[in-house]
Amino acid sequence: MAARPLIGVSTYLEAGARWGVWEMEAALLPVGYPRLVQRAGGLAAMLPPDGPAHAAATVARLDGLVIAGGPDVDPARYDAERSARTGPPAPERDAWELALIEAALASGTPLLGICRGMQLLNVALGGTLVQHIDGHVTQVGVFGRHAVDPVPGTRYAEAAPEPASVPTHHHQAVDRLGDGLVVSAYAADGTVEAVELPGAGWVLGVQWHPEMDEDLRVMRALVRAASAAP
């Protein structure tokens, strides 16, 4: 049996997680992420926040990288004033995940950004974000669904060529695209729902949450790219 590609997934860092009799700081990840990697044929490894200087060595051990969803990106990262509707910053995650993205781009390691991960990819490449949009969160803490339309000729459209209903829970979105990125899917209201970096490497960001769905196509595409990476 061929070895499964090792896919690293970035994690939350929470001050007061509870399990059993314990309540303490924890690095955690909703189980949908590792299960999605596993169902798509990969081996999942959790990557808790670490010193940014260790990012390149970490990515060098991986076959593919997923930057997971989570809190709002600090607007200071894209030189914007903080909106009253932007959530509190997560400086450890911002620093660590930006370093992971930069290392993956530099090394050609296949990279998938999910929700916050897509937004952070855009910021890493010099783009900006809209700090609040309406209509993409139907109820706080509950995933809604809406349709996304692929852009023909893109990497995302190759994996999922037809419009799809996807699970969504976000209130921010891409504004100015980062350097080199192209849009590969839109929502009906024009919101950018997927971006990618054309070229030899495999780099894709999706605004929705494939870990909350049965559709494996995006993660399978990452796993295939990770399996083929040198």
C-alpha positions in Angstrom: 0.0 0.0 0.0 1.4 3.4 -1.0 2.1 5.8 1.9 -0.5 8.4 2.5 0.8 12.0 2.0 1.3 13.9 5.2 -1.1 16.9 5.3 -0.4 19.5 8.1 -3.4 21.4 9.4 -3.0 24.6 11.4 -4.9 24.7 14.7 -6.6 27.1 17.2 -5.0 28.1 20.4 -7.7 28.5 23.0 -7.2 29.8 26.6 -10.0 27.9 28.3 -11.0 24.6 26.6 -12.9 22.0 28.6 -12.8 18.2 28.5 -13.5 15.7 31.2 -12.5 17.3 34.5 -10.0 19.7 32.8 -10.2 23.3 31.8 -6.9 24.7 30.5 -5.2 26.2 27.5 -5.4 23.9 24.5 -4.4 23.6 20.9 -7.5 22.3 19.2 -9.1 21.7 15.8 -12.7 20.7 14.9 -12.6 17.1 14.0 -14.0 17.7 10.5 -10.6 18.9 9.4 -8.6 15.7 10.1 -11.5 13.5 9.0 -11.7 15.3 5.7 -8.0 14.8 5.1 -8.3 11.1 6.1 -11.4 10.5 3.9 -9.6 12.1 1.0 -6.6 9.7 1.4 -4.2 11.8 3.4 -2.5 11.5 6.8 -3.5 14.4 9.0 -1.0 16.2 11.4 -2.1 19.1 13.6 0.2 22.1 13.6 -0.3 24.2 16.7 1.0 27.8 16.8 4.8 27.9 17.0 7.6 30.4 16.5 7.5 31.7 12.9 11.2 30.9 12.5 10.2 27.2 12.6 7.7 27.4 9.8 10.1 26.5 6.9 11.5 23.5 8.7 7.9 22.4 9.6 6.6 22.7 6.0 9.7 20.8 4.8 8.4 17.7 6.7 5.0 17.9 5.0 3.6 16.8 1.7 0.7 19.4 1.8 -0.6 22.2 4.1 -4.1 23.3 5.1 -4.6 26.7 6.8 -7.8 26.2 8.8 -10.7 28.5 9.5 -10.9 30.6 12.7 -10.9 34.1 14.0 -10.7 37.3 12.0 -7.3 38.3 10.6 -5.9 41.3 12.4 -6.5 44.3 10.1 -3.0 45.7 11.0 -1.7 42.8 8.8 -3.2 44.6 5.8 -2.7 48.2 7.0 -6.3 48.8 7.8 -8.1 50.4 10.8 -10.0 47.9 12.9 -13.7 47.9 12.3 -16.1 47.7 15.3 -17.4 44.5 13.8 -14.1 42.8 13.5 -13.4 40.2 16.1 -10.5 40.2 18.6 -7.0 39.4 17.1 -5.3 36.1 17.4 -1.6 37.2 17.1 0.0 33.8 17.6 -2.1 32.3 14.8 -1.6 35.2 12.5 2.2 35.2 12.8 2.5 31.4 12.6 0.1 30.8 9.7 1.5 33.7 7.7 4.9 32.1 8.1 3.6 28.7 7.1 2.0 30.2 4.0 5.2 32.0 3.0 7.2 28.7 3.5 4.7 26.7 1.5 4.8 29.2 -1.4 8.6 29.4 -1.3 9.0 25.6 -1.3 6.1 24.7 -3.7 4.3 22.7 -1.1 0.6 22.2 -2.1 -1.5 24.6 0.0 -5.2 24.9 0.7 -6.7 27.8 2.7 -10.1 27.3 4.2 -12.2 30.4 5.1 -9.8 32.4 7.4 -7.0 30.4 5.6 -8.1 31.8 2.2 -8.3 35.3 3.7 -4.8 35.0 5.2 -3.4 33.7 1.9 -4.8 36.8 0.2 -3.2 39.0 2.9 0.1 37.2 2.7 0.3 38.2 -1.0 -0.5 41.8 -0.3 -4.2 41.8 -0.6 -6.9 43.3 1.7 -10.2 42.2 3.2 -13.7 43.5 3.6 -14.1 43.5 7.4 -17.9 42.8 7.4 -20.4 41.6 4.9 -24.0 40.6 5.5 -25.8 37.5 4.4 -23.1 34.8 4.7 -23.9 34.0 8.4 -27.5 32.9 8.8 -27.1 32.2 12.5 -24.0 32.6 14.7 -22.5 29.2 15.5 -24.6 27.4 12.8 -23.3 26.7 9.3 -25.6 27.9 6.5 -25.4 27.0 2.8 -25.2 29.0 -0.4 -24.3 28.3 -4.0 -20.8 29.1 -5.5 -20.1 29.3 -9.2 -16.7 28.1 -10.5 -14.7 30.3 -13.0 -14.1 28.2 -16.1 -10.5 27.3 -16.7 -9.4 27.5 -13.1 -7.9 24.8 -10.9 -11.0 24.9 -8.8 -13.3 24.5 -11.8 -11.2 21.5 -12.9 -12.0 19.8 -9.5 -15.6 21.0 -9.3 -16.8 22.2 -12.7 -20.5 22.8 -11.9 -22.2 25.2 -9.4 -22.3 23.7 -5.9 -24.1 24.3 -2.6 -21.5 24.7 0.1 -21.4 25.1 3.9 -20.6 28.7 4.9 -20.0 30.8 8.1 -18.1 34.0 7.5 -18.6 37.7 7.8 -15.4 38.9 6.0 -14.3 38.5 2.5 -11.5 39.3 0.0 -11.4 42.9 -1.1 -8.2 43.7 -3.2 -6.7 40.5 -4.5 -3.1 39.6 -3.5 -0.3 39.6 -6.0 -0.7 36.9 -8.6 -4.0 35.5 -7.3 -7.0 34.9 -9.5 -10.6 34.4 -8.6 -11.8 30.8 -9.2 -15.4 31.0 -7.7 -18.0 33.6 -6.8 -21.2 33.6 -4.7 -24.4 34.9 -6.3 -23.9 38.3 -4.7 -20.4 38.7 -6.2 -18.5 37.7 -3.1 -15.2 36.1 -3.9 -15.5 32.5 -2.8 -12.3 30.9 -4.1 -8.9 32.1 -5.2 -5.8 30.4 -6.6 -2.3 31.1 -7.7 -1.7 29.9 -11.2 1.6 28.2 -12.0 3.4 25.0 -11.4 2.6 24.8 -7.7 -0.9 23.9 -6.3 -2.3 26.8 -4.2 -6.1 27.2 -3.6 -8.2 29.1 -1.1 -11.9 28.5 -0.5 -14.2 30.8 1.5 -16.5 27.9 2.6 -16.0 25.0 4.9 -15.5 21.7 3.1 -14.8 20.0 6.4 -18.5 20.4 7.1 -19.6 18.7 3.9 -19.6 15.3 2.2 -18.0 16.7 -1.0 -14.4 15.5 -1.0 -13.3 17.0 -4.3 -11.3 20.0 -3.0 -9.4 18.0 -0.5 -8.8 15.1 -2.9 -7.3 17.6 -5.3 -4.9 18.8 -2.6 -4.0 15.2 -1.6 -3.4 14.3 -5.3 -1.1 17.3 -5.6 0.7 16.4 -2.3 1.1 12.8 -3.6 2.8 14.1 -6.8 5.0 16.7 -5.1 8.7 15.8 -5.2 
